[in-house]
Amino acid sequence: MAGALFALGDHGETMRTMPQEPPKATPEVQALLDQARQAMRSGKMAPAAALYDQALARARELGDRKGEVDALRGRGNVHVG
């Protein structure tokens, strides 16, 4: 389970793991990713590739690492599919 470690106290007491939410793409990038996935499901690979490229560019502009990863993965799926 993913989590962050937090030290309890200043005297080297026990450390425990706190649960964290998984990272999410920004809403703007997520909207482009959703459109790209819909295009792929419809068999429209060229528009899907263009939407993944747009999502990738915007994710990089925003510093959205999760969106960047999802866009790259989607772009790869377009080439495989």
C-alpha positions as CSV (number, residue, x, y, z in Angstrom):
1,M,0.0,0.0,0.0
2,A,1.4,3.4,-0.9
3,G,1.8,5.9,1.8
4,A,4.0,8.5,3.4
5,L,6.1,7.9,6.5
6,F,5.6,10.3,9.4
7,A,7.9,10.4,12.4
8,L,6.1,10.6,15.7
9,G,7.8,12.9,18.1
10,D,11.4,14.1,18.1
11,H,12.8,11.2,20.1
12,G,13.1,8.5,17.4
13,E,9.8,7.0,18.3
14,T,7.9,4.6,15.9
15,M,7.2,5.4,12.3
16,R,4.0,4.6,10.7
17,T,2.5,4.7,7.2
18,M,-0.3,7.0,6.4
19,P,-2.5,6.1,3.4
20,Q,-2.4,8.5,0.4
21,E,-4.7,9.1,-2.5
22,P,-3.3,8.0,-5.8
23,P,-2.2,10.9,-8.0
24,K,-4.8,12.1,-10.6
25,A,-4.4,14.0,-13.8
26,T,-5.6,17.7,-13.8
27,P,-9.2,18.1,-14.9
28,E,-8.2,19.8,-18.1
29,V,-5.8,17.0,-19.1
30,Q,-8.2,14.3,-17.9
31,A,-10.9,15.7,-20.2
32,L,-8.5,15.3,-23.2
33,L,-7.6,11.8,-22.1
34,D,-11.3,10.9,-21.9
35,Q,-11.9,12.2,-25.4
36,A,-8.9,10.3,-26.7
37,R,-10.2,7.0,-25.1
38,Q,-13.6,7.6,-26.6
39,A,-12.1,8.1,-30.0
40,M,-10.1,4.9,-29.6
41,R,-13.2,2.9,-28.6
42,S,-14.9,4.3,-31.8
43,G,-12.0,3.1,-33.9
44,K,-10.8,6.6,-34.7
45,M,-7.1,6.2,-34.2
46,A,-5.8,9.4,-35.9
47,P,-8.1,11.7,-33.8
48,A,-7.2,9.6,-30.7
49,A,-3.5,10.1,-31.3
50,A,-4.0,13.8,-31.8
51,L,-5.9,14.1,-28.5
52,Y,-3.2,12.1,-26.7
53,D,-0.6,14.5,-28.1
54,Q,-2.6,17.5,-26.9
55,A,-3.0,15.9,-23.5
56,L,0.7,15.2,-23.3
57,A,1.6,18.8,-24.3
58,R,-0.8,20.3,-21.8
59,A,0.3,18.0,-19.0
60,R,3.9,19.0,-19.6
61,E,2.9,22.7,-19.5
62,L,1.1,22.2,-16.2
63,G,3.7,19.9,-14.7
64,D,1.0,17.2,-14.5
65,R,3.2,14.0,-14.2
66,K,0.2,11.7,-13.9
67,G,-1.4,13.2,-17.0
68,E,1.9,12.9,-18.8
69,V,2.2,9.2,-18.0
70,D,-1.4,8.5,-19.0
71,A,-1.0,10.4,-22.3
72,L,2.2,8.5,-23.2
73,R,0.6,5.2,-22.3
74,G,-2.5,6.1,-24.4
75,R,-0.3,7.1,-27.3
76,G,1.4,3.8,-27.2
77,N,-1.9,2.0,-27.1
78,V,-2.9,3.8,-30.3
79,H,0.2,2.4,-32.1
80,V,-0.5,-1.1,-30.8
81,G,-4.2,-1.0,-31.5
